[in-house]
Structure formats: C-alpha cells, structure tokens
Amino acid sequence: MGCCGSSLQRAHSLGLGAGKSNHIPHPQNNFQSHPSNGSSDPAALTGGVPAFSEFSFADLKAATNNFSSDYIVSESGEKAPNVVYKGRLQNQNNRRWIAVKKFTKLAWPDPKQFVEEASGVGKLRHKRLANLIGYCCEGDERLLIAEYMPNDTLAKHLFHYKGLFQIDLTLLLAHGENQTIEWAMRLRVALYIAEALDYCSSQERPLYHDLNAYRVLFDENGDPRLSCFGLMKNSRDGKSYSTNLAYTPPEYLRNGRVTAESVIFSFGTVLLDLLSGKHIPPSHALDMIRGKNILLLMDSHLEGNFSTGEATVVFDLASRCLQYEPRDRPNTKDLVATLAPLQNKPDVASYVMLGIPKHEEAPPTPQHPLTPMGDACARMDLTAIHQILVMTHYKDDEGTNELSFQEWTQQMRDMLEARKRGDLAFRDKDFKTAIDCYSQFIDVGTMVSPTVYARRSLCYLLCDQPDAALRDAMQAQCVYPDWSTSFYMQAVALAKLDMDKDAADMLNEAAALEEKRQKGGRGS
C-alpha cells in the first residue's frame, strides 16, 4: 500500500500512456438480486437483475450520449427501423450498462398497450435471457431497456469472427488467425437458447419474433443469452419477421401469424447456422440432409473437430424443427431433452471456449463507515468532491515542501501566482482555466503539491478526460504516498474508465488509509 511504483505499473498495464486508454470492455454487475416477478424457479434466476421499472427519456438520452451513432449496437445501424443503442446510466448510485431499443415514432401509437406488453415481458427473469429491466413511454417516444451483453452476437461470432476480440496470444498460436466457435460451445449455445425458449413457454410467453443468430447474445462471462427484445413485436401491427423470406416459417407466409410452432421453425434455422457456420436456406439444407450429405454442410472452420454422432443428432433435430407442417415439429421440452445429453465440456467456462478475457467480480466496498470524501467518491459525486477539495484547501500539503529564503525567486512568485489563479478558477468552477493555471504551476517544477495534482485530476474528470485524471491522481500519490485523497481520486478515474474492479480495490485502499489515520497515522 502506498507504493507509487505499483500504481504506475498498473497504469502501464492498463494502457494509460500518452495514447488512448485500452479499458476493460465489459462492465461489472453490482446490483443486488430482486424478487422473481413471476418466475417459478428461483434457482434459474439471474442474480443482480434490477426490478422492472419506468425510465425517463432524459436519463436515456444522457446514457446514450443523446442517442449518438457511436453507441449503436444493432446490426443495421441507423438504417434499421428500430435501433438498439448501448448506454450507461449516469445516476450516481446506478452506473449500470444497458441496451436501449428505440422504436420508430408511430410503432406503438397506443401507450397503454405498449406499457402492458413491456410489463408482461418485464416479469420474466432467467439466466438464459438478456432480461428486460424497463421501458420509456413519454409523448411519442417508445423505448425498451434491457441488460447489456458486451460480447457480441452469435452472428458475429459465426459469420464475422475475425478481429472480434484481441485473442489471447496462446489461443492465437493454438488456433491460428481464424478463431471460430468450437463444437462444444456451439452445442452449449443450442442448449441455452432452447432452455430460454422453454422457460418463456412455461411462463405463457411462447411467441418469439424473428428468432435468428442476431438475437443470441453473449454476456460478460461468455454465456449465450436470448435477447428479450424478440419477445415483443417491433410494432403494434408490424411484421414479426424482418429476415429473408427463405428463412420465414411457411405458415407465417400463408397467414401472417406467429405461433409457438413458428418459433421452433426459427430455432431450426439457428441450429443450421451453428452446424454450418453459414446462413443456409432451410429448403437447401433439408435437401442435403435427405441426401445424406450431412458432412458437406458442416462448418469447414471446425476442421473436423466435432463428433459425427453428435452432429447427426443435431441435424436430425434441425430437420424436425423445419418440418412444413407445424404439428410435426418438436416442442421446447423436446429441444432441451435432445440437446442436454450432448454437452461434453460442462466444466469448461464459456469465456475459455470463446477465447475472451475472464470477467472478474469487483470486490465489495469497504465495510467500515466512509468519510465524506470516501462517500462522495463511492457515489461518483464530482460536485461533492469539488466542495470538499475547496474546503480542505492546502492543509494536506504541510511538510511536503520547505523552501529556503534563496528559493523565493521571481520564478517562484510567478509560479505561486499561477497557482492562485488556478485556485480562483477552481473555486468558481472554471475547470478549463484551472487546468491551464495548475499546469503552469506544475511545469515549473520547483515546488510539488499533491493538492494541485488532486485538484487538476478532478478538473480533468469534469472535462471528461479520465485518463489524464488518473495520471494526476497517481502523481499525487508519488508526492504523498499515504494520502488517501490520491487513492480516492484514482478510484473515481478508474470507475470512469469502466475499470470497476480496480476502482473498488483503490476505494478499499483509500478507506484503509483513512482508518489508519483515524488511529493516529498521517493522511486524510
């Protein structure tokens, strides 16, 4: 604790040099579990899912940076009629990442019907679903809010897998450039989605609109989940299928209605995707299956690393799902019963099979009471932090610099004048001017002040420059190794960079230093 070198080493490992940060791409889930809202199987629930609730449009605008195109995660981008954005809630006590589906203005003209439909889906809670956590219905705006899944879609992994992730070097050497989903993981995807559909059926929500590989998402642990958005139609009277008609259930083409059997047909097309690694029209695939040309359909990127017996079982299941007559198709329980015995790597984590970084839970926040500074940092309340730093002034700098009479040069007076201007700007919340003035003070280098670094760190945070804020907070620690404020500022900067585990570690260190100070040690 209190080692500047260790903090600088951490920053180097996180890519916080002069360039752009290389921060952790997935958020941490720090929510407590909520009641099931309709689930009959508590063991199957996802831990940490908040209760279904209403969101304000203003909060969603802030979360998505005013619905910036940079935040779009749906496949068709801005061209899609209903766009999905990723976002991060800005509430001080709730900084969860979310997925926001924004419907077109006229998609749901009846607000009551929209809320009723959303509320029905919002009652579902299952570990195989990307669960719906809220809605927004203000004026003409209609939005759905779901858990955010950070590791892309099945379609991207199967069809566009090159360059998806920075694959671990050992994996790259073992598998070559064309990393694809291994056979055991494909079997897991099939089972998990079947389990999701079976759960929805058991909760009397058997209809799923436009089930395809783009609806299958991967969570922070690499586990596949079914998007909840498909449980609601894209509009009150809109189309239930947006994909090519060659993949649409034949009965939907006849009467435009989606039934539980239609969902099974679509599941069959997903099985074909998993087997072939390509988007093959069902009619073409069935002809090949009937002609016993199963091996010709298999994904060549598997390079023969699969069980022919298991593949035959899955092809047979796909063939049954794709039967022309709905009554000839299996039900969701049949899907699960067929796929469950095929799981051959139950003890291998999904993130390992996908070749993505391990998700680590953030440690708990300190158990002992936090001081006002600690509480403000834990809540990410930058306004409160600013007030505390203004009130504290420079009392923590005592003893860090002792200047001789000879050192009081004109340069020194200019430097202190720059700091004074910075202090005035900091007090008046002119943070860009404060950065400039504090930078003049720091650049002279004759006098080193941890408080100036802490203040400039906060200014950078308020100007949305968390990388620079983290560097300044670490410099403050170098000047004053056991100063809890420097640790607190690092915690806030790390949280802004989405490095929640590191942020929680730093918050714990800061709280421990404060506790030590209260028992007689130096620090604040």
N, C-alpha and C positions, 0 to 999 in steps of 0.2 A: 504494500500500500504506500502511496505517496512517492512512487518512482516515476520520474518524468520519462525516463527511457522506455519504460514499459508502455506508457501511453503513446509515445511517438512510434514505437514499434507496432502497436495496434493500428494506429492511423495509417502507417505504411502498408500493412497487410490489407487494409480496407480500401486502398487506392486513393488516399486523401493527399496526394501530392499536389502539384500545381494544376493538374488536369481535372476533368470532371469526375465526380465520385462514382465508384462502382459499388453501389449499395445493394443490400440484400433485396431480392425482388419480391419476396413474399412477406406479408405482414404477420404479426403474432396475434393470436386469438386470446384475449384476456378477459372474456366475458364469463360470468357465472352461468350455470345451467338454469334453464327455465322450465316450468311445467310443460307437459306434452301438448296441450291444446288439441287433444283428440287422438293421440297415439295410444294404442292398446298394449304396446310393447316397450316399456321404459328402457330396456336393455338395448333396444335398437336405435335409441335417440342419439342425435349428435350433441355432444357436450358443447356448451358455450354459445348456443344459438339464442339470441335475444327474442323476447316475445314479439309477435306481430303487432305493428303499430303504424300510425299515420305519420308521414314526414312532410315538412313544409317544402314548397318549391324553392324557397330561398336557400334552405340548407342543401338541397340537391344541386343547385347552381354553384354554390360555394364548393361542394365536394368534387364537382367535375370541372372546376375552373371555367364556369359559365358554359358548360357543355362543349368544351374545346374538342376540336377534331383530333387532337393528340391523345385524348382519353378514350377514343372509340375502340372497342374490342370486338364488335360484331364483324363477321366475315366480309360483308359487302360495303363496309364503311358508311360514308354519308349517303350512298345511293340506296341503301335499304329503306323500306317504308317505315320500319320501326327499328331504331338504332339502340344498341347497347353500349353503355359507357362504363368504364371503371371510375371509381371516385373514392375519396377518403373524407369521412365525416370530420368536421372541424370543431365539434363540441369538445371542450376541454376534458370532459370525463368520458368521451366516446370518440376515439380516433380510428374506428374500425374501417377497413377497406370494404367497399360494396360494389355490386354490379347494378346499374340503373338502366332499365329498359324504358325508352321514351317512345310512346305511341304517337302516331300522326294526330293532328288536331281533331279530325272527325271520326277516329277509330271507335270511340265509345261515347256516343252523344248522351247517353243516359248515365249520369254519375252514380245513381243508386245501383244500377245493375253492375257497373264496373266495380264498385266497392264490395258488393255482395260476392261477385266472382273472385276477386282478390282475397277476400276474407276466407272464402272456402279453401283456396289453395294455401293460405297462410296458416291454417290449422295443422297442416301436415308438418311433421318433424321426423326426419330419418337420416341416418348417417350415409345413406346412399344417394341422397338428394342434395343439390345446392339449394338450400331452403329459402323460401320467400320470407323476408323479415319485415316488409312494409309496403306501403303504397302512397301515392300522392294524387289528390283529386282536387285541384284548385282551378276554378274557371274552366277553360278548355283543356287544361293540362291533365294528362293521364300517364302516370309512371308507376312502374313496379320496382321494388328494391329487394335484391337477393344477396346471399353470401357471395363474396368474390372468390373465384377459383383461379389462382395465379399461374397454373402450369399448362395453360392452353387446352385445345380441344383434341378429341380423338382424330378428327380430320387432319389437323396439322401434324400430329404425330405419325399418322399413316401415310398421308399424301405429300406433306411438305416438311419432312422431319429434318432435312439438312439445315444446320445453323439455328435450330430452335434454342439450344442451350449451349453454354460453354461446357462441353462434356469433360468430365474428369479425364486427365491425361492417361491414366491406366486403362480406362474404358475405351479411349480413343485408340490406344495401341492394340487393345484386345479385339476390337470390333471394326477398326478401320473408320474411314470418313463417314460412310453411310450408316450411321447409327439408326436402327429402327426398333420397333417394339418386339421383344422376344415372344415366343409362343406362349409361355406360361402366363405372361402379362395379358396377352390377348384373351386367354381363357378367363382370367380374372375380370377383365372388362366386361365380357359377356355375362358372367355370373352376377356381378354387382349391378349391372343395368337391369337384368332380369329380376333381381331382388327389389330394386327400386320400383319397377312396374308392379310387382306382386304386392308390395306394401300399399301403393296407391290404389290398387284394386280392392284390397282389404278395407281401405278407408272410404270406399264408394266414390273414388275418383279414377275410374279406369281409362278415361279418354286422355290421350296424349297426342298433341297436334304436331305433325311433321317431324316424327322421330327420325333422326339421322345422325351421322358421325359428328356433326357440328353441335349437337345437343349434349354430347358426352364431354364432360369437363374433368380436369384433374386438379385436385386440391393441393394444399401446401405439403402434404405428405406423399403426393403422387397417386393417391387413391382415386379411382374414377367415380364420378358422380353424375347423376342425371339432372340437367337444368330444370328448374321449376317453371321456367317461362313457358315451356311447351304444354303445361297443364291448363293454360288459358289460351283461348284463340287470340289471334292478332287483332281482331276487332269483333264487334257485336255480331255482325253478319258477314265477316270476312272469310277469306279462304283459310282452310286448315292445312293445306299443303302448298309450300312455295317451291319445292324442288321440281326437277324434271318429271313430266307425266309418266315416263317409263318406270319410275320408282314408286308411283302412287298406287294404293290399293285399288283393284279393279272395281269394287263396289262403290268407292268414292267417285270414280269416273262416271258410274251409272246414275247415282242419285245425290251426290254431293254431301253425303252424311258420313261422319266418322263414328265407328263403333269400336268396342273393345277388341273385336277381331281385326279391325283395321290396324290397330296398334301392333298386334302380333305380326302382321304382314311387314310393317315397317321395321320391326325388330329383326325379321329375317334378312332385310337388306343390310342392316348393321352387321349381322353375322357374316354376310358375304364380304363386306368391307374388311372385317378382321381376318378372314381367311385369305383373301386375295391381295390385300394392300391396295386395291384399286376400286373405283366406283363402277361396278359391272351391272348392267340392266338385269333384273331378276329373270326375265324370259331367256336371255342368253345363258345365264348361269344354270338354270334348270335344264336346258337342253344338254349342256355339258355334263351335268350330274347324271342325267338319264343315260347318257352315252358312256358312262363310267370313266370320264376324263377328269376326275377329281384333281389329280396331281397337277394337271395343266393349269388349274385355277389357283393353285397355292402361290402365295407371295414369294417371288424369287429371292427377295432380300433375306428371307429366313434361311436360305442356303441349306435347305434340308434339315434344319434343326427343329424338327417337330415330330410328334408321334403320328404315324399314318392312321393308327386306330382311333386316336382322339380326333384327328381331323375328319375322319369318316363319320364319327358320331355328330360332330358339329355341322357337317354338310347335310347329313340326314335331317337334323333339327331345322336347319335353314330351309330345306326343301319342304318340310311340313308347314313351316310358317308361311311360305309363299304359295300355298295352295290357292287355286282360283276361288273355290267356294269357302266362304268364311267359316262354315261349320266344320270343315275338315282341318282347321288349324288348331294347334295346342293352346292351352290357357297358360297364364303366368306361372301357376304352380308346376305345370309340366316343364316349363323352361328351367326353373330353378332345380327341379329334381334331375333333369338331364345334365345340367352343367356343373352342379356341385361335385359329383364324383370325379370330374376331370381335373380338378385343381391339384397340381403336382408340386407346387412350391409354396405351401401355405405359410411357412415360417420366414420367407424372404420378403422384406418390405417392398412396397411398390416403388418408392423412390430409388431403390437399388436397381430394380429391373428397368426403370425408365432412364437411369443414368443422370439423375438430377441431385442437387445438394440436399443433405438431410435438413429437415425442419427441426429446430430446437425451440422448446418452450422457454419463454422468458421466466427467470426466477421470480419468486414473489417479491412484492415491495416490502420495505422494512416493516417489522412488526412493532417496533417501538415508535412512540409519537414523533412526528416530524416537526421541526421548527417552521416558522412562517416561510423561510426561504425554501426549505425542503418540500413543504406542501405546495408552494407555488410551482416549483419545478415538476413535481409529480403530476400536477394538473395541467402542465404546459401553459400556465397563465403568464404570458410575457408582460402584461401590464402590471401585474403584482410584482414580478421580478424587478421591473424597472423602478417601481416605487421603493422597493427595499434597497436597491443599489443607490438610489438618490439619497435615502435617509442614512445609509451606512457611511456614505462619503468615502474618506480615505483612511479610516481608523485601522483597517487591516494592513495598511502599508507601513505601519510603525515598525522601525527596525530593519526594514528591507533595504534602505538606502541611508547612509550617513555621509554627508558631503563636507569636505574641508572648506575653509574660507577661500582657498585658492581656486576651488572649482566653481565659484559663483562668478562665472564669466558672462559676457553678453549673450553668448550662445545658450547658456543655461537660462538666462532670463527670457530669451525668445522661446525656448522650449517650454518653460512653465506658463508663458503667456498662451502658447498654443493649447496646452492642457486646459487652461482656464476657459478659453473659447469653446473647447470641446465639452467641458462640464456644463457651460451655459446652454449649448445646443442640446446636450443630453437631457438636461432638466426640462427644456422646452419641447422635447420630443422631435427635434430636427435631426434625425438619426444619420442622414447622409452627411450633413455638415459635421456632426460629431465624429463620424468615421474619418473624415479628412483631417480634422484637427488632432485627433488622437494619433493618427498615422504620422503627422509631423512630429509629435512628441516622441513616438516610438522610434522613428527613423534616426533621430539624433543619437540615441543610444547611450547618452551619458548617465541617465537616470532610468532605472527599470521599475515599473509599477505594476504589480499584479492586478490592482483595481482597474487601471486603464485597459489592460487586456480583457478583463471581465466585462467592462462596460462596452468596449468595442465588439466583443463577442455577442452581446445582446443586440447591439445595433445591427450587426450582420444578420442575426436571426430575424429581426423586424424588417429587414430589407430582403428577406428570402434568400440569404446566402449561407446555408447551414455548413457548407464545407469550410468557409473562412471562419465561421463562428467556432467550429470545433478546433481549428488550429490555434485560435487565440486563447480558448479555454485551456488548451494543453500548455501553451506558453505561460499562462498564469500559474499553472501547476509547477512548471520548471522553476519559476521565480520563488514560489512559496509552496514547497512540496506537500505540506499537510493542510492546505487551505481548502476547506470543504466547498467553498463557493466555486472554485475552479472545477471540482468534480461535478457539482450540480449543473454548471453551465455545459460541461461535456455531455451530461446525461440528456439535457434538453436538445443539444445539437444532434446527438446520435438518434434520438427519437424522431427528429425532423428528417433525418436521413433514412428512416424506416429500419434502423438497426436496433430493434426493440430489446433484444436480449442484451446487447452491450449497454444500452441505455439503462436497463434495470440493474445490471451489475454496477454501473457507475453510481446510480442513485443509492444503492446499498452501501457502497464505499463512502459516499458523502455523509450518509446518515451515521455510519460508524464513526467517522471523524468527528462529527458534531457530538456524539455521545461521549467520545473520548475527551473532547474539550470541556464538556459539562462536568466531567470528573476531574478536571484540573489541567488537561492538555491545552496546547495553543491551537487555535483555529476558529473559524466562525462559519 
